[in-house]
Amino acid sequence: MNRMRNCCRFFLDLLYPNRCPCCDAFLPWNAYLCSACMEKIHVSPDALCRKCGKAKEECMCAVLPAYDEAIAISYYKKEAKSGLIAMKKSTSRNFGWYAGEQIGKWILEQPDWMMTDGIVPVPMSFGKRMLRGYNQAELIAKGIASVTHIPVLKNCLKKKHGYRAQHTLGAGARAENTEAFQPGGRDLRGYRLILCDDILTTGITMNRCAELLKESGAEAVYAAVAATTCRKREE
């Protein structure tokens, strides 16, 4: 799979030269980000709360997240924000692959995470996926899988059409909007899972999805995201 993807990237680069999704600099065909942006986006796992995935000074464990642990590779600001927006606008998938592979490398050093049975991307509605061409959470999940060889699982969760995107809503409306997420119908009894998404903001979406996975029988749910918001650092 990786060989086929690399061949496609090589030939595509002949027509559309590869660029860094964070700063728009030209890149070799097989690079995801430029070296300068790579250095800027990373956040140390020690700076984050291991339980909720937020910066320690903004820990939200008091609301008892439904997931058991969390990891992010960056704060949602500047270069990382540009890379994620490029992915959402379908102009570049580079940041998704890069984030997934970096999360995967971190997971390799975590025995509990490596014992998981599968990676579950937060779902998109069918219509939105067709419009964008892919689910960015699934893209990151595939990046994780390429490193860890933990399979990406389908039919664990689904999202109904007709609900607004979470990032367009306030915290109160987000909670109601999570009713869009529903169980996928798969029996998950005894499973240990990694729930994957692009951005962790209020945690409402991840909580809802983790709750549904556990209602379907999952024993443990770990949350992996490309970026976590941090108000103080954004300011």
LOROMI-940475 format. One line per 3 residues: number of its first residue (from 0); their letters; for each residue x, z, y of N, C-alpha, C, CB. Coordinates in steps of 0.2 Angstrom, whole numbers. Glycine has a CB too. Layout:
NUM = A = X,Z,Y,X,Z,Y,X,Z,Y,X,Z,Y; ...;
END
This chain:
0 = MNR = 4,0,-6,0,0,0,4,0,6,-5,6,0; 9,4,6,14,5,12,18,-2,13,19,10,12; 20,-5,8,23,-11,8,19,-17,11,26,-13,1;
3 = MRN = 13,-17,9,8,-22,12,7,-21,19,1,-22,8; 6,-15,21,5,-13,28,11,-15,32,3,-5,29; 17,-14,30,23,-15,33,24,-23,34,29,-12,30;
6 = CCR = 22,-26,29,22,-34,29,18,-36,35,21,-37,23; 12,-34,35,7,-36,40,9,-34,47,0,-32,39; 12,-28,48,15,-26,54,21,-30,57,18,-19,54;
9 = FFL = 25,-33,52,31,-37,53,28,-44,56,35,-38,47; 24,-47,53,21,-53,55,17,-53,61,17,-57,49; 13,-48,62,9,-47,68,13,-46,74,4,-41,67;
12 = DLL = 19,-43,73,24,-42,78,26,-48,81,30,-37,76; 27,-53,77,29,-60,80,24,-63,85,30,-65,74; 18,-61,84,13,-64,89,11,-59,95,6,-65,85;
15 = YPN = 11,-52,93,9,-47,97,15,-42,97,2,-44,96; 20,-42,101,25,-37,100,23,-30,101,30,-38,106; 26,-26,96,24,-19,96,26,-15,102,27,-16,89;
18 = RCP = 21,-11,104,22,-6,110,21,1,108,18,-9,116; 24,5,112,22,12,111,15,14,114,28,17,114; 11,17,110,4,18,113,4,24,118,0,20,107;
21 = CCD = 9,27,119,10,33,124,12,30,130,14,38,121; 17,26,131,20,24,137,21,16,138,27,27,138; 19,12,133,18,5,133,25,2,133,15,3,139;
24 = AFL = 30,5,131,37,2,130,37,-2,124,42,8,130; 41,-7,124,42,-12,118,46,-8,113,46,-18,120; 43,-9,106,46,-5,101,48,-10,95,41,0,98;
27 = PWN = 53,-8,91,54,-12,85,48,-13,81,60,-9,80; 47,-18,77,41,-19,73,39,-13,69,41,-25,69; 44,-9,66,42,-4,61,42,3,64,47,-4,56;
30 = AYL = 42,3,71,41,10,74,34,11,77,46,10,80; 32,17,77,26,19,79,26,22,87,23,25,75; 31,25,88,32,28,95,39,27,97,29,36,96;
33 = CSA = 40,27,104,47,27,106,50,34,105,47,25,114; 57,34,105,60,41,104,59,46,110,68,40,103; 58,43,116,57,48,121,50,51,121,57,44,128;
36 = CME = 45,47,119,38,50,118,38,55,112,33,45,117; 41,53,107,41,58,101,44,65,103,46,55,95; 49,65,107,52,71,109,47,75,113,58,70,112;
39 = KIH = 43,72,117,38,75,122,32,78,119,37,70,127; 30,74,113,23,76,111,23,82,106,20,70,107; 28,84,103,28,89,98,27,96,100,34,88,93;
42 = VSP = 23,99,97,22,107,98,24,110,92,15,108,100; 28,116,93,30,120,87,24,123,84,35,125,90; 24,123,77,18,127,74,18,134,76,19,126,66;
45 = DAL = 24,137,78,24,144,79,21,145,86,31,146,80; 19,140,90,16,141,96,8,141,95,18,136,101; 6,140,89,-1,139,88,-3,145,84,-3,132,85;
48 = CRK = -10,147,84,-13,152,80,-13,148,73,-19,154,82; -11,151,68,-11,148,61,-18,147,58,-6,152,56; -22,152,61,-29,152,58,-34,147,62,-32,159,59;
51 = CGK = -34,147,68,-38,142,72,-35,136,75,-42,146,78; -29,136,75,-26,129,78,-25,129,85,-29,124,75; -27,134,89,-26,134,96,-20,137,98,-33,137,99;
54 = AKE = -18,136,105,-12,140,107,-14,147,107,-11,138,115; -9,151,105,-10,158,104,-13,162,109,-3,161,102; -12,160,116,-15,163,121,-22,161,122,-11,161,128;
57 = ECM = -24,156,118,-31,154,119,-34,154,112,-32,146,121; -32,158,108,-35,159,101,-42,160,101,-31,165,97; -46,157,96,-53,158,96,-55,161,89,-56,151,97;
60 = CAV = -50,164,86,-52,167,80,-58,173,80,-46,171,77; -59,175,86,-65,180,87,-71,177,85,-65,182,94; -72,170,85,-78,167,83,-78,165,76,-80,161,87;
63 = LPA = -73,168,72,-72,167,65,-73,159,63,-77,171,61; -68,155,64,-68,148,61,-70,148,54,-62,145,63; -74,143,52,-76,142,45,-70,139,41,-82,137,45;
66 = YDE = -65,136,44,-60,134,40,-55,139,40,-57,128,44; -50,139,35,-46,144,33,-39,144,37,-44,144,26; -36,139,38,-30,138,42,-30,131,46,-24,138,38;
69 = AIA = -26,131,51,-26,124,55,-19,123,57,-31,125,61; -18,116,58,-11,113,61,-13,108,65,-7,111,55; -9,107,71,-9,101,75,-2,100,77,-13,103,82;
72 = ISY = 0,93,78,7,92,80,8,91,87,8,85,76; 2,91,91,3,90,98,-2,94,102,4,83,100; -1,95,109,-6,96,113,-10,90,116,-4,101,119;
75 = YKK = -16,90,117,-19,84,120,-18,84,127,-27,85,119; -12,81,129,-10,80,136,-5,74,136,-8,86,139; -5,71,142,0,66,144,1,61,138,7,70,145;
78 = EAK = 7,61,135,9,55,131,4,55,125,16,56,128; 3,61,122,-1,62,116,-8,60,118,-1,69,113; -11,61,123,-17,59,126,-18,52,126,-19,63,132;
81 = SGL = -13,49,129,-13,41,130,-13,38,123,-6,39,133; -9,41,118,-9,38,111,-15,39,108,-4,42,107; -19,44,109,-25,45,105,-31,41,109,-27,53,106;
84 = IAM = -30,40,115,-35,36,119,-34,29,116,-35,36,126; -28,26,116,-27,20,113,-30,19,106,-19,18,113; -30,24,102,-33,23,95,-40,23,96,-30,29,91;
87 = KKS = -43,27,100,-50,27,101,-53,20,104,-53,33,105; -49,17,108,-51,11,111,-49,5,107,-48,10,118; -46,6,101,-44,1,96,-39,-4,99,-50,-3,94;
90 = TSR = -35,-1,103,-29,-5,106,-23,-4,102,-28,-4,113; -22,2,99,-16,3,94,-18,9,89,-10,5,99; -16,8,83,-17,13,78,-11,17,77,-19,9,72;
93 = NFG = -5,15,81,1,18,80,1,26,80,6,16,85; -3,29,85,-2,36,85,-6,39,79,-6,38,92; -11,36,76,-14,39,71,-10,39,64,-20,35,69;
96 = WYA = -6,34,63,-1,34,58,4,39,59,2,26,57; 7,39,65,12,43,66,10,51,65,15,42,73; 4,52,68,2,59,68,1,61,60,-5,60,72;
99 = GEQ = -2,57,56,-3,58,49,3,59,46,-7,52,46; 8,55,47,14,56,43,18,62,45,19,50,44; 18,64,52,21,70,54,17,77,51,21,71,61;
102 = IGK = 11,76,51,7,82,47,9,82,40,-1,81,48; 9,76,37,11,76,30,18,79,28,11,69,28; 23,78,33,29,81,32,29,89,32,34,78,37;
105 = WIL = 25,91,37,24,98,38,20,101,31,19,100,44; 15,98,29,12,100,23,16,100,17,6,95,21; 21,96,16,26,96,11,29,103,10,31,91,11;
108 = EQP = 30,106,16,33,113,16,29,119,15,37,114,22; 22,117,14,17,123,13,14,123,7,12,122,19; 16,127,2,14,127,-5,6,127,-5,17,133,-8;
111 = DWM = 3,131,-1,-5,132,-2,-8,125,0,-7,137,3; -5,122,5,-8,116,7,-7,110,2,-6,113,14; -1,110,-1,1,105,-6,-4,106,-13,8,106,-8;
114 = MTD = -7,112,-14,-11,113,-19,-18,111,-18,-11,121,-21; -19,108,-13,-26,105,-11,-28,99,-16,-27,103,-4; -34,98,-16,-37,93,-21,-38,86,-17,-43,95,-24;
117 = GIV = -39,86,-11,-40,80,-7,-41,81,1,-47,77,-9; -40,76,4,-41,76,11,-48,72,13,-35,72,15; -51,76,18,-58,74,20,-58,72,27,-63,79,18;
120 = PVP = -58,66,29,-59,64,36,-66,66,39,-57,57,38; -66,69,45,-72,70,49,-76,63,49,-71,73,56; -82,62,47,-85,55,47,-87,53,54,-91,55,42;
123 = MSF = -88,46,54,-91,43,60,-98,40,57,-86,37,63; -102,38,62,-108,35,60,-106,27,58,-113,35,66; -110,24,54,-109,18,51,-108,13,57,-114,15,47;
126 = GKR = -113,13,62,-113,8,68,-107,9,72,-119,10,72; -104,15,73,-99,16,78,-92,14,74,-98,24,80; -92,15,67,-86,13,64,-86,5,64,-87,15,56;
129 = MLR = -91,2,63,-91,-5,63,-89,-8,70,-98,-8,61; -91,-5,75,-89,-7,82,-82,-6,83,-93,-3,87; -79,0,81,-72,1,82,-68,-2,77,-71,9,82;
132 = GYN = -70,-3,71,-66,-6,66,-63,-1,61,-61,-10,69; -63,5,63,-60,10,58,-62,17,61,-52,10,58; -61,22,56,-62,29,58,-55,32,60,-66,33,53;
135 = QAE = -54,34,66,-48,37,68,-46,43,63,-47,38,75; -50,47,61,-49,53,57,-47,50,50,-55,57,56; -50,45,48,-48,42,41,-41,39,42,-53,37,39;
138 = LIA = -39,36,47,-32,33,48,-27,39,48,-32,30,55; -28,45,51,-24,50,51,-23,53,44,-26,56,56; -29,53,40,-29,56,33,-25,51,29,-37,56,31;
141 = KGI = -25,45,30,-21,40,26,-14,41,27,-24,33,27; -12,43,33,-5,44,35,-3,50,31,-4,45,43; -7,55,31,-5,62,28,-4,60,20,-11,67,29;
144 = ASV = -9,56,17,-9,54,10,-3,50,8,-15,51,8; 0,46,13,6,42,12,12,46,11,7,37,17; 12,52,13,18,57,13,17,62,7,19,60,19;
147 = THI = 11,65,7,10,70,2,7,68,-5,5,75,5; 4,62,-5,1,59,-11,-5,63,-13,6,59,-17; -8,67,-8,-15,70,-9,-20,65,-8,-15,76,-5;
150 = PVL = -25,64,-12,-29,58,-11,-34,59,-5,-33,57,-17; -36,54,-2,-42,54,3,-48,54,-1,-41,49,8; -53,58,0,-59,59,-3,-65,56,1,-61,66,-6;
153 = KNC = -69,52,-2,-75,49,1,-81,53,-1,-75,42,0; -87,52,2,-93,54,0,-93,62,0,-95,52,-7; -89,65,4,-90,72,5,-94,74,11,-82,75,6;
156 = LKK = -94,70,16,-98,71,22,-100,65,25,-93,75,28; -106,65,29,-108,59,32,-111,61,39,-114,56,27; -111,56,43,-114,57,50,-119,52,51,-108,56,55;
159 = KHG = -125,55,53,-131,51,55,-130,47,61,-137,55,55; -133,41,62,-133,37,68,-138,40,73,-135,30,66; -136,39,79,-141,41,85,-139,47,89,-148,42,82;
162 = YRA = -133,50,87,-131,56,91,-125,54,95,-128,61,86; -125,57,101,-119,56,106,-113,58,103,-121,59,113; -107,55,106,-100,57,104,-99,64,107,-95,52,107;
165 = QHT = -96,68,103,-95,75,105,-91,76,112,-91,79,100; -86,71,113,-82,72,119,-86,71,126,-76,68,119; -92,68,125,-96,67,131,-101,73,133,-101,61,130;
168 = LGA = -101,78,129,-105,84,129,-102,91,131,-109,85,123; -106,95,134,-103,102,135,-104,106,128,-108,105,140; -101,112,129,-101,116,123,-107,117,119,-97,123,124;
171 = GAR = -113,119,123,-119,120,121,-122,114,117,-124,123,126; -122,109,121,-124,103,118,-121,100,111,-124,97,123; -114,102,111,-110,100,105,-113,104,99,-103,102,107;
174 = AEN = -114,110,100,-117,114,94,-123,110,91,-118,121,96; -128,108,95,-134,105,93,-132,98,90,-139,104,99; -127,95,93,-126,88,91,-122,88,84,-121,85,96;
177 = TEA = -120,94,82,-117,94,75,-122,93,70,-113,100,74; -128,93,71,-133,92,66,-133,85,63,-140,93,69; -129,81,67,-128,74,65,-124,74,58,-124,70,70;
180 = FQP = -120,79,57,-116,79,51,-120,82,45,-109,84,52; -119,79,39,-123,81,34,-118,81,27,-129,76,33; -120,85,22,-116,84,16,-116,77,13,-119,89,11;
183 = GGR = -111,75,10,-111,68,7,-114,68,0,-104,66,7; -115,73,-3,-119,73,-9,-114,74,-15,-122,67,-10; -107,75,-14,-102,76,-19,-102,83,-21,-95,73,-16;
186 = DLR = -101,84,-27,-100,91,-30,-93,93,-29,-102,92,-37; -92,98,-24,-85,100,-23,-84,107,-25,-84,100,-15; -87,110,-30,-86,116,-33,-79,117,-35,-91,118,-39;
189 = GYR = -75,122,-32,-69,124,-34,-63,120,-31,-68,123,-41; -65,115,-26,-60,111,-23,-57,115,-17,-64,105,-20; -51,113,-16,-47,115,-10,-46,109,-6,-40,119,-12;
192 = LIL = -48,109,0,-48,103,4,-44,103,11,-55,101,5; -42,98,13,-39,97,20,-44,93,24,-32,94,20; -47,96,29,-52,92,34,-48,90,39,-57,97,36;
195 = CDD = -49,83,41,-44,80,45,-48,77,51,-40,74,42; -46,77,57,-49,74,63,-43,73,68,-54,79,66; -45,69,74,-40,68,79,-39,73,84,-42,61,82;
198 = ILT = -44,76,86,-43,81,92,-47,88,90,-45,79,98; -44,93,91,-48,100,91,-49,102,98,-44,105,86; -55,103,100,-57,105,106,-60,112,106,-62,100,110;
201 = TGI = -67,112,105,-70,119,105,-70,121,97,-77,118,107; -68,117,93,-69,119,86,-76,118,83,-66,126,85; -81,116,86,-87,116,84,-88,111,78,-92,114,90;
204 = TMN = -85,105,79,-86,100,74,-82,102,68,-83,93,77; -76,104,68,-73,106,63,-76,112,59,-65,109,64; -79,117,63,-83,122,60,-89,120,56,-85,127,65;
207 = RCA = -92,115,59,-98,113,55,-96,109,49,-102,108,60; -91,105,49,-89,101,43,-86,106,38,-84,96,45; -83,111,40,-80,116,35,-85,119,32,-75,120,39;
210 = ELL = -91,121,36,-96,125,33,-100,120,28,-101,127,38; -101,114,29,-104,110,25,-100,109,18,-105,103,28; -93,108,19,-89,107,13,-90,114,8,-82,106,15;
213 = KES = -90,119,12,-90,126,8,-97,126,5,-89,132,12; -102,124,8,-109,124,5,-110,120,-1,-114,122,11; -105,115,-1,-105,110,-7,-101,112,-12,-103,103,-4;
216 = GAE = -98,118,-11,-94,122,-16,-86,122,-15,-95,118,-22; -84,120,-10,-77,120,-8,-74,127,-8,-75,116,-2; -69,129,-11,-66,135,-11,-62,137,-5,-61,136,-18;
219 = AVY = -59,132,-2,-55,133,4,-54,127,8,-47,135,2; -54,127,14,-54,121,19,-49,122,24,-61,120,22; -44,118,24,-38,118,29,-40,113,34,-31,118,26;
222 = AAV = -39,114,41,-40,109,46,-33,106,49,-44,113,52; -33,100,49,-27,96,51,-29,91,57,-23,92,45; -26,92,63,-28,87,68,-22,85,71,-32,91,73;
225 = AAT = -22,79,75,-17,76,78,-15,80,84,-18,69,80; -20,83,88,-19,86,94,-24,92,95,-19,81,100; -22,97,98,-27,102,100,-27,103,108,-25,109,97;
228 = TCR = -32,104,111,-33,105,118,-30,112,120,-40,104,121; -27,112,126,-25,118,129,-25,118,136,-17,120,127; -30,122,139,-32,122,146,-26,123,150,-38,126,147;
231 = KRE = -22,128,149,-17,131,153,-12,125,154,-14,137,151; -10,122,148,-5,117,148,-8,110,152,-3,115,141; -14,109,151,-17,103,154,-17,104,162,-24,102,152;
234 = E = -18,110,164,-18,112,171,-11,111,174,-21,119,173;
END
